[in-house]
């Protein structure tokens, strides 16, 4: 069976994992880790993406990458190709370095973000490589701590701001996030206690059951606007009112993730920038204040689909 093509993962947060072929080491000496740092720095600059979290283990790596207008596929192709060329040249080897395709999963909700911060940074402890995550040098953990030097290509501000809405500090988050008392919702570990990830696919149950591809862009926006209580015309207006911004963000969410309209297309319709629209979308779908509203909109969109079937 042919492999399912990648989704065009633009303007999104993606938990990415890649492992060495046959679980072989991809980091052998200190220079290999530093070389990966150099490649990541070039990737961030060239592809206008952001790396929010990372953990470079002996035979695999985890990343949380935020994409812009350039899809994740191109970013990862460049990262893995450059790393493989450098590694093969250094160790006089040929052939594939990585095991199959990289795994990637879209991160949308705050609970997933929080769990991911903990699990990525705690992965070396789980793998019995160190007793304390403070002692592992090749992850973003230490760069999230106060009074610690920064990496030019690593972005910590976004997740720190999220944490500070709920915790006093990153250190307080680690103390209070009692991950051991419950089964993880999003992150699992393999038989070696290493963090694993199963990629998103187009055939996930939610996408199959909630598919808006039969609706026109305007129809999706009409339902969202009626549910929020604004006029459709305000989506492309200059208004920055809280209600209008909420409608824009949620309309973008349903049109992009479930009706498959590109962010660039939606931004033209709303007469705003793609990046600012993407951030607006994530802010509103991550807001607890919108949880019930999102459920209401889903119900109304499903009703519209059913009505169209029998009209």
Secondary structure, DSSP 4 states (H G I P E B T S, - for coil): -PPPPPP---SSEEEEEEEBGGG--S--SHHHHHHHHHHHHHHHHHHT-EEEEEEE-SSEEEEEEE--SS-HHHHHHHHHHHHHHHHHHHTT--S--B-SSPEEEEE-SHHHHHHHHHHHHHHHHHTTS-SSGGG--SBSGGGGSTT----TTB--HHHHHHHHTTSSSHHHHHHH--GGGS--SS-EE-TTS-EE-----TT-HHHHHS--TTS-HHHHHHHHHHHHT--GGGGGSS---HHHHHHHHHHHHHHHHTS---HHHHHHHHTS-HHHHHHHHHHHHT-GGGHHHHHHHHHHHHHHHHHHHT-
